[in-house]
Amino acid sequence: MPKKFLIFIPAYNCEHQVPRVLDQLLDPKVQAFAGECIVVNNRSTDGTEEAVKSWMAAHPDAPVRLLRNDENYGLGGSHKVAFGYAIDHGYDYLVVLHGDDQGDVRDLCPLVESGEYQNYDCCLGSRFMRGSRIKGYSALRIFGNYGFNWLFSLVTLHKITDLGSGLNLYRVASLKNRYYLKFPDTLYFNDCMILAQCHYKQKMLFFPISWREEDQVSNTKLTSFAMSLLRMCGQYLTGHKKFVEQEMRTKIIDDYSYQVVASNL
């Protein structure tokens, strides 16, 4: 039986980039495996929502649905919206493709065409392994990423080559117990996911991707981000189970609700 794929595009203030991301869906190799695509607008303050609507109107046959979070949940919160959507709608796999046009979903095609993805609970795009292509990254950021990849590898006893790129694939069955709900609704969500996947002994595959930074805007404060990652590793070392099961959110949200504001389906 063919596997059902859902593509999830988290979008926040990326009106200029998100149409280019949606253009990737038009590639025949992507159309061969992709089912529905949901763009999750995390209460953007620019023209992101209108840009998506315009693209959808220009491509009425593209199976795209635009959702708007009822609150600004953060990047992690948007992931929780999409994970829940995939579970509730019976999808087998969820593809995460960030709306800022840094990654390329076509990098997944070899894994899908070969069927290799079916051997893993998650396939995580890696900017920092052999075969990857990076454009626009400073030497300092590359060096820092290598350092934290090494640290997480040491802490988890798994080879980690990226802590969170904008292209990932998840087996939805591995998410159904919703262990991720207490994770931060922030940029740290992906880091917690990797630690939890190691704790739960989920099968992970890192695969090389192309990555670019051209007109993207980053709000990450590198020093505070690095300190938070160090604290996270320390907490994980003191007790895996306690770490992954603790409440990590600063604001408890019982229902990551959203509205469907446009649909081509």
BALOBA-1460 file (C-alpha; in Angstrom, 3 decimals):
// residues 265
<rec num="1" residu="m" x="0.000" y="0.000" z="0.000"/>
<rec num="2" residu="p" x="1.423" y="3.469" z="-0.877"/>
<rec num="3" residu="k" x="2.499" y="5.526" z="2.126"/>
<rec num="4" residu="k" x="0.640" y="8.735" z="2.903"/>
<rec num="5" residu="f" x="2.937" y="11.767" z="3.162"/>
<rec num="6" residu="l" x="2.009" y="15.106" z="4.663"/>
<rec num="7" residu="i" x="4.296" y="18.084" z="4.011"/>
<rec num="8" residu="f" x="4.327" y="20.669" z="6.784"/>
<rec num="9" residu="i" x="5.656" y="24.176" z="6.130"/>
<rec num="10" residu="p" x="5.990" y="26.313" z="9.293"/>
<rec num="11" residu="a" x="5.799" y="29.972" z="8.323"/>
<rec num="12" residu="y" x="6.462" y="33.146" z="10.283"/>
<rec num="13" residu="n" x="7.188" y="36.472" z="8.588"/>
<rec num="14" residu="c" x="8.523" y="34.939" z="5.389"/>
<rec num="15" residu="e" x="6.300" y="36.485" z="2.730"/>
<rec num="16" residu="h" x="9.153" y="36.714" z="0.217"/>
<rec num="17" residu="q" x="10.505" y="33.214" z="0.794"/>
<rec num="18" residu="v" x="7.431" y="31.012" z="1.219"/>
<rec num="19" residu="p" x="6.298" y="31.188" z="-2.439"/>
<rec num="20" residu="r" x="9.687" y="29.798" z="-3.448"/>
<rec num="21" residu="v" x="9.272" y="26.994" z="-0.934"/>
<rec num="22" residu="l" x="5.839" y="26.167" z="-2.328"/>
<rec num="23" residu="d" x="7.329" y="26.109" z="-5.835"/>
<rec num="24" residu="q" x="9.336" y="23.056" z="-4.748"/>
<rec num="25" residu="l" x="6.074" y="21.120" z="-4.535"/>
<rec num="26" residu="l" x="5.647" y="21.444" z="-8.313"/>
<rec num="27" residu="d" x="8.626" y="19.189" z="-9.030"/>
<rec num="28" residu="p" x="7.329" y="15.874" z="-10.475"/>
<rec num="29" residu="k" x="9.603" y="13.875" z="-8.163"/>
<rec num="30" residu="v" x="8.031" y="15.582" z="-5.150"/>
<rec num="31" residu="q" x="4.522" y="15.189" z="-6.524"/>
<rec num="32" residu="a" x="5.198" y="11.462" z="-6.862"/>
<rec num="33" residu="f" x="5.193" y="10.975" z="-3.078"/>
<rec num="34" residu="a" x="3.685" y="14.109" z="-1.555"/>
<rec num="35" residu="g" x="0.043" y="14.151" z="-0.604"/>
<rec num="36" residu="e" x="-1.383" y="17.159" z="1.169"/>
<rec num="37" residu="c" x="0.722" y="20.147" z="2.206"/>
<rec num="38" residu="i" x="-0.189" y="22.317" z="5.186"/>
<rec num="39" residu="v" x="1.318" y="25.754" z="5.634"/>
<rec num="40" residu="v" x="1.054" y="26.682" z="9.313"/>
<rec num="41" residu="n" x="1.080" y="30.456" z="9.712"/>
<rec num="42" residu="n" x="2.239" y="31.265" z="13.224"/>
<rec num="43" residu="r" x="0.480" y="34.639" z="13.400"/>
<rec num="44" residu="s" x="2.832" y="36.380" z="10.980"/>
<rec num="45" residu="t" x="2.862" y="40.173" z="11.129"/>
<rec num="46" residu="d" x="3.852" y="40.653" z="7.483"/>
<rec num="47" residu="g" x="2.223" y="39.471" z="4.258"/>
<rec num="48" residu="t" x="3.031" y="35.771" z="4.644"/>
<rec num="49" residu="e" x="-0.611" y="34.694" z="4.683"/>
<rec num="50" residu="e" x="-1.511" y="36.714" z="1.591"/>
<rec num="51" residu="a" x="1.561" y="35.405" z="-0.222"/>
<rec num="52" residu="v" x="0.439" y="31.817" z="0.428"/>
<rec num="53" residu="k" x="-3.116" y="32.582" z="-0.675"/>
<rec num="54" residu="s" x="-1.848" y="34.175" z="-3.889"/>
<rec num="55" residu="w" x="0.322" y="31.152" z="-4.628"/>
<rec num="56" residu="m" x="-2.592" y="28.808" z="-3.981"/>
<rec num="57" residu="a" x="-4.840" y="30.823" z="-6.304"/>
<rec num="58" residu="a" x="-2.188" y="30.615" z="-9.034"/>
<rec num="59" residu="h" x="-1.848" y="26.835" z="-8.520"/>
<rec num="60" residu="p" x="-5.394" y="25.586" z="-7.817"/>
<rec num="61" residu="d" x="-4.455" y="21.945" z="-8.418"/>
<rec num="62" residu="a" x="-1.749" y="21.952" z="-5.743"/>
<rec num="63" residu="p" x="-3.066" y="20.107" z="-2.656"/>
<rec num="64" residu="v" x="-2.280" y="22.896" z="-0.193"/>
<rec num="65" residu="r" x="-4.124" y="23.949" z="2.931"/>
<rec num="66" residu="l" x="-3.311" y="27.115" z="4.880"/>
<rec num="67" residu="l" x="-3.714" y="27.016" z="8.654"/>
<rec num="68" residu="r" x="-3.424" y="29.903" z="11.106"/>
<rec num="69" residu="n" x="-2.489" y="29.227" z="14.729"/>
<rec num="70" residu="d" x="-4.949" y="30.688" z="17.207"/>
<rec num="71" residu="e" x="-1.964" y="32.130" z="19.080"/>
<rec num="72" residu="n" x="1.712" y="32.647" z="18.350"/>
<rec num="73" residu="y" x="2.891" y="29.252" z="19.563"/>
<rec num="74" residu="g" x="6.502" y="29.553" z="18.444"/>
<rec num="75" residu="l" x="8.294" y="27.197" z="16.066"/>
<rec num="76" residu="g" x="7.955" y="24.258" z="18.460"/>
<rec num="77" residu="g" x="4.257" y="24.956" z="18.902"/>
<rec num="78" residu="s" x="3.727" y="24.958" z="15.136"/>
<rec num="79" residu="h" x="5.414" y="21.541" z="15.023"/>
<rec num="80" residu="k" x="2.924" y="20.335" z="17.635"/>
<rec num="81" residu="v" x="0.050" y="21.587" z="15.482"/>
<rec num="82" residu="a" x="1.410" y="19.691" z="12.473"/>
<rec num="83" residu="f" x="2.232" y="16.509" z="14.420"/>
<rec num="84" residu="g" x="-1.306" y="16.443" z="15.786"/>
<rec num="85" residu="y" x="-2.743" y="17.092" z="12.325"/>
<rec num="86" residu="a" x="-0.766" y="14.203" z="10.841"/>
<rec num="87" residu="i" x="-1.868" y="11.844" z="13.622"/>
<rec num="88" residu="d" x="-5.524" y="12.879" z="13.462"/>
<rec num="89" residu="h" x="-5.712" y="12.630" z="9.674"/>
<rec num="90" residu="g" x="-4.086" y="9.221" z="9.352"/>
<rec num="91" residu="y" x="-0.827" y="10.118" z="7.639"/>
<rec num="92" residu="d" x="2.068" y="7.668" z="7.658"/>
<rec num="93" residu="y" x="4.896" y="10.195" z="7.326"/>
<rec num="94" residu="l" x="5.344" y="13.888" z="7.991"/>
<rec num="95" residu="v" x="7.877" y="16.028" z="6.111"/>
<rec num="96" residu="v" x="8.996" y="19.266" z="7.804"/>
<rec num="97" residu="l" x="10.114" y="21.924" z="5.313"/>
<rec num="98" residu="h" x="10.763" y="25.366" z="6.787"/>
<rec num="99" residu="g" x="9.080" y="28.279" z="5.067"/>
<rec num="100" residu="d" x="12.174" y="30.498" z="5.005"/>
<rec num="101" residu="d" x="13.562" y="28.788" z="1.889"/>
<rec num="102" residu="q" x="16.792" y="27.495" z="3.374"/>
<rec num="103" residu="g" x="16.269" y="23.795" z="2.662"/>
<rec num="104" residu="d" x="15.098" y="21.895" z="-0.411"/>
<rec num="105" residu="v" x="12.538" y="19.094" z="-0.120"/>
<rec num="106" residu="r" x="13.990" y="17.489" z="-3.230"/>
<rec num="107" residu="d" x="16.934" y="16.345" z="-1.115"/>
<rec num="108" residu="l" x="14.519" y="13.774" z="0.310"/>
<rec num="109" residu="c" x="13.730" y="12.226" z="-3.059"/>
<rec num="110" residu="p" x="16.592" y="9.673" z="-3.105"/>
<rec num="111" residu="l" x="15.519" y="8.297" z="0.304"/>
<rec num="112" residu="v" x="11.903" y="8.056" z="-0.783"/>
<rec num="113" residu="e" x="12.636" y="6.552" z="-4.202"/>
<rec num="114" residu="s" x="14.883" y="3.872" z="-2.688"/>
<rec num="115" residu="g" x="12.461" y="3.150" z="0.158"/>
<rec num="116" residu="e" x="15.287" y="3.550" z="2.674"/>
<rec num="117" residu="y" x="13.220" y="5.951" z="4.785"/>
<rec num="118" residu="q" x="10.968" y="3.065" z="5.829"/>
<rec num="119" residu="n" x="13.783" y="1.624" z="7.962"/>
<rec num="120" residu="y" x="13.788" y="4.637" z="10.303"/>
<rec num="121" residu="d" x="11.541" y="6.538" z="12.695"/>
<rec num="122" residu="c" x="13.016" y="9.820" z="11.520"/>
<rec num="123" residu="c" x="15.306" y="11.001" z="8.754"/>
<rec num="124" residu="l" x="16.942" y="14.265" z="9.727"/>
<rec num="125" residu="g" x="18.502" y="16.636" z="7.229"/>
<rec num="126" residu="s" x="22.116" y="17.410" z="8.042"/>
<rec num="127" residu="r" x="24.021" y="20.506" z="6.949"/>
<rec num="128" residu="f" x="27.275" y="19.212" z="8.416"/>
<rec num="129" residu="m" x="28.039" y="15.810" z="6.944"/>
<rec num="130" residu="r" x="29.786" y="14.581" z="3.838"/>
<rec num="131" residu="g" x="27.756" y="15.405" z="0.757"/>
<rec num="132" residu="s" x="26.025" y="18.457" z="2.248"/>
<rec num="133" residu="r" x="26.210" y="21.835" z="0.519"/>
<rec num="134" residu="i" x="26.116" y="25.058" z="2.554"/>
<rec num="135" residu="k" x="25.883" y="28.581" z="1.161"/>
<rec num="136" residu="g" x="26.065" y="31.773" z="3.205"/>
<rec num="137" residu="y" x="27.158" y="30.321" z="6.576"/>
<rec num="138" residu="s" x="29.940" y="32.044" z="8.504"/>
<rec num="139" residu="a" x="32.967" y="30.036" z="9.629"/>
<rec num="140" residu="l" x="32.064" y="30.796" z="13.257"/>
<rec num="141" residu="r" x="28.586" y="29.308" z="12.927"/>
<rec num="142" residu="i" x="29.927" y="26.235" z="11.156"/>
<rec num="143" residu="f" x="32.551" y="25.717" z="13.869"/>
<rec num="144" residu="g" x="29.925" y="26.158" z="16.606"/>
<rec num="145" residu="n" x="27.597" y="23.646" z="15.012"/>
<rec num="146" residu="y" x="30.338" y="21.054" z="14.732"/>
<rec num="147" residu="g" x="31.140" y="21.586" z="18.400"/>
<rec num="148" residu="f" x="27.585" y="21.080" z="19.599"/>
<rec num="149" residu="n" x="27.049" y="18.124" z="17.272"/>
<rec num="150" residu="w" x="30.079" y="16.510" z="18.934"/>
<rec num="151" residu="l" x="28.773" y="17.356" z="22.419"/>
<rec num="152" residu="f" x="25.307" y="15.901" z="21.741"/>
<rec num="153" residu="s" x="26.951" y="12.804" z="20.247"/>
<rec num="154" residu="l" x="28.992" y="12.379" z="23.419"/>
<rec num="155" residu="v" x="25.976" y="12.855" z="25.692"/>
<rec num="156" residu="t" x="23.603" y="10.577" z="23.776"/>
<rec num="157" residu="l" x="26.145" y="7.979" z="22.575"/>
<rec num="158" residu="h" x="24.695" y="8.431" z="19.092"/>
<rec num="159" residu="k" x="26.373" y="10.113" z="16.133"/>
<rec num="160" residu="i" x="24.590" y="13.460" z="15.757"/>
<rec num="161" residu="t" x="25.501" y="15.557" z="12.718"/>
<rec num="162" residu="d" x="22.856" y="18.300" z="12.976"/>
<rec num="163" residu="l" x="20.715" y="19.571" z="15.842"/>
<rec num="164" residu="g" x="17.923" y="20.943" z="13.739"/>
<rec num="165" residu="s" x="17.821" y="21.812" z="10.072"/>
<rec num="166" residu="g" x="14.711" y="22.863" z="8.196"/>
<rec num="167" residu="l" x="14.162" y="19.530" z="6.445"/>
<rec num="168" residu="n" x="13.137" y="16.431" z="8.397"/>
<rec num="169" residu="l" x="10.993" y="13.342" z="7.891"/>
<rec num="170" residu="y" x="9.113" y="11.620" z="10.736"/>
<rec num="171" residu="r" x="7.262" y="8.327" z="10.894"/>
<rec num="172" residu="v" x="3.910" y="9.406" z="12.337"/>
<rec num="173" residu="a" x="3.516" y="6.165" z="14.321"/>
<rec num="174" residu="s" x="6.561" y="7.182" z="16.385"/>
<rec num="175" residu="l" x="4.748" y="10.382" z="17.431"/>
<rec num="176" residu="k" x="1.382" y="8.958" z="18.421"/>
<rec num="177" residu="n" x="2.002" y="8.917" z="22.171"/>
<rec num="178" residu="r" x="2.622" y="12.697" z="21.849"/>
<rec num="179" residu="y" x="5.707" y="12.618" z="24.072"/>
<rec num="180" residu="y" x="6.735" y="15.945" z="22.541"/>
<rec num="181" residu="l" x="3.898" y="18.038" z="24.018"/>
<rec num="182" residu="k" x="5.871" y="19.187" z="27.083"/>
<rec num="183" residu="f" x="8.883" y="20.257" z="25.023"/>
<rec num="184" residu="p" x="9.576" y="23.994" z="24.609"/>
<rec num="185" residu="d" x="7.516" y="25.857" z="22.042"/>
<rec num="186" residu="t" x="10.698" y="27.633" z="20.983"/>
<rec num="187" residu="l" x="13.707" y="27.006" z="18.740"/>
<rec num="188" residu="y" x="14.884" y="24.436" z="21.304"/>
<rec num="189" residu="f" x="12.095" y="22.068" z="20.289"/>
<rec num="190" residu="n" x="14.231" y="20.242" z="17.714"/>
<rec num="191" residu="d" x="17.087" y="19.778" z="20.189"/>
<rec num="192" residu="c" x="14.722" y="18.201" z="22.707"/>
<rec num="193" residu="m" x="13.291" y="15.973" z="19.981"/>
<rec num="194" residu="i" x="16.744" y="14.582" z="19.206"/>
<rec num="195" residu="l" x="17.484" y="13.882" z="22.877"/>
<rec num="196" residu="a" x="14.088" y="12.208" z="23.304"/>
<rec num="197" residu="q" x="14.525" y="10.112" z="20.168"/>
<rec num="198" residu="c" x="17.810" y="8.857" z="21.556"/>
<rec num="199" residu="h" x="16.216" y="8.132" z="24.950"/>
<rec num="200" residu="y" x="13.314" y="6.212" z="23.363"/>
<rec num="201" residu="k" x="15.765" y="4.370" z="21.095"/>
<rec num="202" residu="q" x="14.075" y="5.500" z="17.930"/>
<rec num="203" residu="k" x="15.944" y="4.746" z="14.727"/>
<rec num="204" residu="m" x="17.464" y="7.906" z="13.252"/>
<rec num="205" residu="l" x="19.137" y="8.554" z="9.925"/>
<rec num="206" residu="f" x="21.002" y="11.747" z="9.093"/>
<rec num="207" residu="f" x="21.169" y="12.548" z="5.393"/>
<rec num="208" residu="p" x="23.040" y="15.306" z="3.495"/>
<rec num="209" residu="i" x="21.131" y="18.347" z="2.314"/>
<rec num="210" residu="s" x="21.682" y="21.596" z="0.474"/>
<rec num="211" residu="w" x="21.329" y="24.697" z="2.630"/>
<rec num="212" residu="r" x="21.486" y="28.393" z="1.907"/>
<rec num="213" residu="e" x="21.181" y="31.687" z="3.737"/>
<rec num="214" residu="e" x="20.511" y="34.554" z="1.374"/>
<rec num="215" residu="d" x="17.518" y="36.740" z="2.286"/>
<rec num="216" residu="q" x="16.563" y="34.861" z="5.445"/>
<rec num="217" residu="v" x="16.349" y="36.623" z="8.789"/>
<rec num="218" residu="s" x="17.560" y="34.845" z="11.947"/>
<rec num="219" residu="n" x="16.408" y="35.882" z="15.403"/>
<rec num="220" residu="t" x="18.706" y="33.472" z="17.197"/>
<rec num="221" residu="k" x="20.986" y="34.992" z="19.832"/>
<rec num="222" residu="l" x="23.957" y="32.685" z="19.538"/>
<rec num="223" residu="t" x="25.438" y="33.139" z="23.022"/>
<rec num="224" residu="s" x="22.204" y="32.506" z="24.922"/>
<rec num="225" residu="f" x="21.344" y="29.674" z="22.543"/>
<rec num="226" residu="a" x="24.696" y="27.999" z="23.212"/>
<rec num="227" residu="m" x="24.303" y="28.309" z="26.990"/>
<rec num="228" residu="s" x="20.832" y="26.780" z="26.817"/>
<rec num="229" residu="l" x="22.157" y="23.825" z="24.832"/>
<rec num="230" residu="l" x="24.862" y="23.264" z="27.438"/>
<rec num="231" residu="r" x="22.252" y="23.264" z="30.241"/>
<rec num="232" residu="m" x="20.109" y="20.877" z="28.227"/>
<rec num="233" residu="c" x="22.980" y="18.411" z="27.859"/>
<rec num="234" residu="g" x="23.725" y="18.615" z="31.576"/>
<rec num="235" residu="q" x="20.111" y="17.904" z="32.503"/>
<rec num="236" residu="y" x="19.952" y="14.991" z="30.069"/>
<rec num="237" residu="l" x="23.091" y="13.474" z="31.579"/>
<rec num="238" residu="t" x="21.643" y="13.600" z="35.096"/>
<rec num="239" residu="g" x="18.631" y="11.535" z="34.045"/>
<rec num="240" residu="h" x="17.290" y="10.763" z="30.560"/>
<rec num="241" residu="k" x="13.799" y="9.784" z="31.628"/>
<rec num="242" residu="k" x="13.327" y="12.709" z="33.979"/>
<rec num="243" residu="f" x="14.529" y="15.121" z="31.310"/>
<rec num="244" residu="v" x="12.249" y="13.985" z="28.476"/>
<rec num="245" residu="e" x="9.169" y="13.724" z="30.713"/>
<rec num="246" residu="q" x="9.482" y="17.057" z="32.517"/>
<rec num="247" residu="e" x="7.422" y="20.131" z="31.670"/>
<rec num="248" residu="m" x="9.670" y="22.483" z="29.689"/>
<rec num="249" residu="r" x="7.185" y="25.121" z="28.537"/>
<rec num="250" residu="t" x="7.012" y="28.570" z="30.093"/>
<rec num="251" residu="k" x="3.327" y="28.733" z="29.166"/>
<rec num="252" residu="i" x="1.138" y="25.630" z="29.372"/>
<rec num="253" residu="i" x="-1.137" y="25.218" z="26.347"/>
<rec num="254" residu="d" x="-3.792" y="22.524" z="26.573"/>
<rec num="255" residu="d" x="-4.896" y="22.711" z="22.948"/>
<rec num="256" residu="y" x="-2.690" y="23.858" z="20.087"/>
<rec num="257" residu="s" x="-5.683" y="25.018" z="18.087"/>
<rec num="258" residu="y" x="-5.795" y="26.596" z="14.645"/>
<rec num="259" residu="q" x="-8.131" y="27.753" z="11.909"/>
<rec num="260" residu="v" x="-8.189" y="26.652" z="8.254"/>
<rec num="261" residu="v" x="-8.126" y="29.938" z="6.339"/>
<rec num="262" residu="a" x="-7.690" y="28.643" z="2.776"/>
<rec num="263" residu="s" x="-7.715" y="25.280" z="1.034"/>
<rec num="264" residu="n" x="-7.256" y="23.899" z="-2.477"/>
<rec num="265" residu="l" x="-8.543" y="20.485" z="-1.403"/>
